[in-house]
Amino acid sequence: MSADMLSGNTMAAPRPTADTHDMLPFKDRIIIGLQSGIIAAYAMGLTAMVVVWIHSWGTWTPFNDVAGAFIAYSANAGTNFNIVSVIVATIIHFSISISLGILFTLFYSMLFRSNLDTGLAMIFGLLFGLLTWLLARFTIVPLTGSEIYGTLPFLIAHMVFGATLGAVYPFATAARRLGQQH
């Protein structure tokens, strides 16, 4: 018998169950992933910019390397500024980050249901970041010929990406649930 029943309070608010997250429609989980992916993209991008600054690799090198996967002359641009590379790399970076944010949200919500513990989400995010770096390092990087993304600093950037996904997810989910209640 619950404490509310013992005290005679029969109008108590329903308590959340383990299936609370399942009440979020699929489209809401997609939106949460999109939001998390965008924020994580900024965090990773800023980390990458700090990394290239610390190592004196040139501000435009990450843009040229990312764009170089699709535009051959961008990969050879090195540290030179190229507006096409900046635009293409930004579109690629955010598209991949949004896709990964959605994937993270769907996996996390399937595995952990309604668990909005930020620590658990961040640990899962760190593992997710490591996995994305490993996949990129051993599949995409060899195709582009860029060695920068195989370095330890860019592993750290991917870990920042994953940790940010994990940090944002519980807050975005809680905000979405609150929005449903009103």
MARZA-33894 format. One record per residue (C-alpha): x, y, z; residue in one letter. Coordinates in pm, 1 decimal. Layout:
// MARZA-33894
<px:X; py:Y; pz:Z; residu:A>
...
// end
This chain:
// MARZA-33894
<px:0.0; py:0.0; pz:0.0; residu:M>
<px:140.2; py:341.4; pz:-94.7; residu:S>
<px:200.7; py:627.9; pz:146.8; residu:A>
<px:-65.7; py:831.6; pz:-36.3; residu:D>
<px:-325.7; py:561.8; pz:22.7; residu:M>
<px:-228.8; py:531.1; pz:388.4; residu:L>
<px:-262.8; py:905.8; pz:439.6; residu:S>
<px:-598.5; py:912.3; pz:263.8; residu:G>
<px:-466.1; py:1119.4; pz:-29.7; residu:N>
<px:-627.3; py:951.8; pz:-330.0; residu:T>
<px:-563.3; py:1246.9; pz:-564.9; residu:M>
<px:-186.2; py:1202.7; pz:-581.6; residu:A>
<px:-14.0; py:1262.8; pz:-914.4; residu:A>
<px:73.0; py:947.4; pz:-1107.0; residu:P>
<px:426.7; py:833.0; pz:-1061.6; residu:R>
<px:645.3; py:778.4; pz:-1365.3; residu:P>
<px:701.4; py:418.7; pz:-1465.7; residu:T>
<px:991.3; py:253.4; pz:-1641.4; residu:A>
<px:803.2; py:306.1; pz:-1968.3; residu:D>
<px:772.1; py:685.7; pz:-1929.9; residu:T>
<px:1014.1; py:745.3; pz:-2217.9; residu:H>
<px:800.0; py:526.8; pz:-2442.6; residu:D>
<px:528.3; py:791.8; pz:-2413.2; residu:M>
<px:746.0; py:1027.0; pz:-2616.1; residu:L>
<px:644.3; py:997.6; pz:-2978.4; residu:P>
<px:909.8; py:891.9; pz:-3227.5; residu:F>
<px:912.6; py:1242.8; pz:-3381.3; residu:K>
<px:997.1; py:1390.6; pz:-3040.4; residu:D>
<px:1293.3; py:1155.7; pz:-3007.3; residu:R>
<px:1407.4; py:1263.7; pz:-3355.3; residu:I>
<px:1381.6; py:1630.5; pz:-3249.2; residu:I>
<px:1577.9; py:1558.5; pz:-2929.6; residu:I>
<px:1848.2; py:1390.0; pz:-3139.3; residu:G>
<px:1854.6; py:1682.2; pz:-3381.2; residu:L>
<px:1894.1; py:1931.1; pz:-3096.3; residu:Q>
<px:2161.6; py:1721.3; pz:-2926.0; residu:S>
<px:2347.8; py:1674.5; pz:-3255.5; residu:G>
<px:2355.7; py:2047.1; pz:-3330.5; residu:I>
<px:2487.0; py:2138.1; pz:-2986.1; residu:I>
<px:2744.2; py:1856.1; pz:-2996.6; residu:A>
<px:2853.5; py:1971.5; pz:-3344.9; residu:A>
<px:2933.2; py:2315.2; pz:-3205.3; residu:Y>
<px:3121.3; py:2166.2; pz:-2909.2; residu:A>
<px:3325.8; py:1939.0; pz:-3133.9; residu:M>
<px:3389.9; py:2217.6; pz:-3385.3; residu:G>
<px:3517.4; py:2448.9; pz:-3113.4; residu:L>
<px:3735.8; py:2170.8; pz:-2977.8; residu:T>
<px:3876.4; py:2107.9; pz:-3325.7; residu:A>
<px:3951.6; py:2477.6; pz:-3368.8; residu:M>
<px:4138.5; py:2484.3; pz:-3037.2; residu:V>
<px:4329.5; py:2170.7; pz:-3139.9; residu:V>
<px:4445.0; py:2319.3; pz:-3470.7; residu:V>
<px:4538.3; py:2644.1; pz:-3295.6; residu:W>
<px:4743.9; py:2462.8; pz:-3029.0; residu:I>
<px:4923.7; py:2252.4; pz:-3291.1; residu:H>
<px:4963.2; py:2537.5; pz:-3539.4; residu:S>
<px:4793.9; py:2327.8; pz:-3808.9; residu:W>
<px:4620.7; py:2630.1; pz:-3959.6; residu:G>
<px:4266.9; py:2748.6; pz:-3897.7; residu:T>
<px:4133.6; py:2633.7; pz:-4235.2; residu:W>
<px:4292.1; py:2287.6; pz:-4239.1; residu:T>
<px:3994.0; py:2104.8; pz:-4079.2; residu:P>
<px:3753.9; py:2268.5; pz:-4325.1; residu:F>
<px:3973.4; py:2177.2; pz:-4621.7; residu:N>
<px:4018.4; py:1818.7; pz:-4498.7; residu:D>
<px:3646.0; py:1760.8; pz:-4441.3; residu:V>
<px:3548.1; py:1918.8; pz:-4772.4; residu:A>
<px:3830.3; py:1726.7; pz:-4938.4; residu:G>
<px:3627.5; py:1407.5; pz:-4897.1; residu:A>
<px:3399.0; py:1542.7; pz:-5172.6; residu:F>
<px:3604.6; py:1809.3; pz:-5347.8; residu:I>
<px:3954.1; py:1693.3; pz:-5439.5; residu:A>
<px:4113.1; py:2039.1; pz:-5464.4; residu:Y>
<px:3999.1; py:2122.4; pz:-5108.5; residu:S>
<px:4207.0; py:1840.8; pz:-4962.9; residu:A>
<px:4515.2; py:1993.6; pz:-5119.6; residu:N>
<px:4436.8; py:2347.2; pz:-5000.6; residu:A>
<px:4616.7; py:2287.1; pz:-4670.8; residu:G>
<px:4599.3; py:2594.1; pz:-4449.8; residu:T>
<px:4462.4; py:2828.2; pz:-4720.3; residu:N>
<px:4118.5; py:2984.3; pz:-4687.5; residu:F>
<px:3864.4; py:2854.0; pz:-4938.8; residu:N>
<px:3500.5; py:2964.7; pz:-4903.2; residu:I>
<px:3372.5; py:2657.5; pz:-5088.7; residu:V>
<px:3558.5; py:2433.5; pz:-4844.0; residu:S>
<px:3417.9; py:2622.8; pz:-4546.5; residu:V>
<px:3059.0; py:2593.2; pz:-4674.2; residu:I>
<px:3087.6; py:2229.6; pz:-4780.6; residu:V>
<px:3269.4; py:2126.5; pz:-4461.1; residu:A>
<px:3013.8; py:2304.0; pz:-4241.7; residu:T>
<px:2724.8; py:2132.3; pz:-4420.2; residu:I>
<px:2898.8; py:1793.8; pz:-4393.3; residu:I>
<px:2990.2; py:1846.1; pz:-4025.8; residu:H>
<px:2640.4; py:1946.1; pz:-3918.3; residu:F>
<px:2468.6; py:1683.1; pz:-4133.9; residu:S>
<px:2678.3; py:1404.8; pz:-3984.8; residu:I>
<px:2642.4; py:1547.1; pz:-3632.3; residu:S>
<px:2264.7; py:1570.7; pz:-3661.4; residu:I>
<px:2246.2; py:1216.5; pz:-3799.7; residu:S>
<px:2466.5; py:1087.1; pz:-3517.9; residu:L>
<px:2265.5; py:1284.8; pz:-3260.9; residu:G>
<px:1947.2; py:1116.1; pz:-3381.2; residu:I>
<px:2117.6; py:775.8; pz:-3382.3; residu:L>
<px:2249.7; py:836.0; pz:-3029.0; residu:F>
<px:1903.4; py:934.4; pz:-2905.7; residu:T>
<px:1735.3; py:633.1; pz:-3061.3; residu:L>
<px:1997.0; py:389.9; pz:-2924.6; residu:F>
<px:2002.5; py:546.8; pz:-2579.6; residu:Y>
<px:1623.3; py:557.0; pz:-2549.8; residu:S>
<px:1598.6; py:191.4; pz:-2658.9; residu:M>
<px:1870.5; py:71.1; pz:-2422.6; residu:L>
<px:1797.9; py:277.8; pz:-2112.6; residu:F>
<px:1432.0; py:375.4; pz:-2155.7; residu:R>
<px:1345.9; py:654.0; pz:-1915.5; residu:S>
<px:1685.9; py:683.4; pz:-1747.2; residu:N>
<px:1775.7; py:1051.6; pz:-1762.8; residu:L>
<px:2080.8; py:1017.7; pz:-1540.5; residu:D>
<px:2331.9; py:1261.6; pz:-1687.8; residu:T>
<px:2628.1; py:1051.1; pz:-1574.3; residu:G>
<px:2502.3; py:738.7; pz:-1750.9; residu:L>
<px:2414.4; py:939.3; pz:-2062.4; residu:A>
<px:2760.8; py:1099.2; pz:-2067.3; residu:M>
<px:2936.4; py:762.9; pz:-2027.8; residu:I>
<px:2725.8; py:623.8; pz:-2311.8; residu:F>
<px:2807.7; py:941.3; pz:-2506.9; residu:G>
<px:3182.2; py:897.2; pz:-2449.5; residu:L>
<px:3160.0; py:541.0; pz:-2578.3; residu:L>
<px:2952.8; py:663.8; pz:-2872.3; residu:F>
<px:3216.4; py:931.2; pz:-2946.0; residu:G>
<px:3491.6; py:669.8; pz:-2933.1; residu:L>
<px:3295.9; py:446.4; pz:-3169.9; residu:L>
<px:3239.6; py:730.3; pz:-3417.3; residu:T>
<px:3610.1; py:815.4; pz:-3409.5; residu:W>
<px:3706.4; py:450.4; pz:-3465.8; residu:L>
<px:3465.7; py:420.2; pz:-3757.5; residu:L>
<px:3591.0; py:744.6; pz:-3910.3; residu:A>
<px:3953.9; py:661.7; pz:-3842.5; residu:R>
<px:3948.5; py:320.9; pz:-4005.5; residu:F>
<px:3696.9; py:376.4; pz:-4285.6; residu:T>
<px:3659.3; py:740.7; pz:-4388.3; residu:I>
<px:4004.4; py:877.2; pz:-4304.4; residu:V>
<px:4188.6; py:627.8; pz:-4528.6; residu:P>
<px:3958.3; py:725.2; pz:-4815.3; residu:L>
<px:4031.2; py:1097.6; pz:-4774.9; residu:T>
<px:4402.4; py:1062.3; pz:-4709.4; residu:G>
<px:4383.2; py:1305.1; pz:-4414.7; residu:S>
<px:4605.2; py:1208.2; pz:-4126.6; residu:E>
<px:4491.9; py:1490.6; pz:-3898.8; residu:I>
<px:4167.8; py:1316.6; pz:-3808.0; residu:Y>
<px:4353.2; py:1005.8; pz:-3701.1; residu:G>
<px:4546.0; py:1191.8; pz:-3432.2; residu:T>
<px:4487.1; py:1183.7; pz:-3056.8; residu:L>
<px:4355.3; py:1543.5; pz:-3047.7; residu:P>
<px:4074.8; py:1451.8; pz:-3284.6; residu:F>
<px:3993.8; py:1146.9; pz:-3076.1; residu:L>
<px:3948.2; py:1397.0; pz:-2794.0; residu:I>
<px:3724.9; py:1610.5; pz:-3018.6; residu:A>
<px:3506.4; py:1304.6; pz:-3087.0; residu:H>
<px:3493.4; py:1229.3; pz:-2715.3; residu:M>
<px:3380.2; py:1589.2; pz:-2653.4; residu:V>
<px:3115.1; py:1534.2; pz:-2920.7; residu:F>
<px:2989.7; py:1217.6; pz:-2750.0; residu:G>
<px:3002.2; py:1362.1; pz:-2399.0; residu:A>
<px:2806.0; py:1665.2; pz:-2520.4; residu:T>
<px:2541.4; py:1438.1; pz:-2673.8; residu:L>
<px:2519.4; py:1260.8; pz:-2339.9; residu:G>
<px:2499.4; py:1584.0; pz:-2142.6; residu:A>
<px:2233.5; py:1741.6; pz:-2364.2; residu:V>
<px:2010.0; py:1434.7; pz:-2406.0; residu:Y>
<px:1861.5; py:1423.5; pz:-2051.2; residu:P>
<px:1787.8; py:1797.0; pz:-2050.4; residu:F>
<px:1635.4; py:1797.2; pz:-2398.7; residu:A>
<px:1424.0; py:1493.7; pz:-2308.4; residu:T>
<px:1304.9; py:1648.4; pz:-1980.7; residu:A>
<px:1219.9; py:1974.4; pz:-2161.7; residu:A>
<px:1026.4; py:1781.0; pz:-2427.3; residu:R>
<px:831.2; py:1594.7; pz:-2159.5; residu:R>
<px:747.4; py:1921.0; pz:-1984.5; residu:L>
<px:625.3; py:2060.1; pz:-2315.2; residu:G>
<px:390.2; py:1762.4; pz:-2350.3; residu:Q>
<px:240.4; py:1826.4; pz:-2008.6; residu:Q>
<px:140.3; py:2183.2; pz:-2091.9; residu:H>
// end
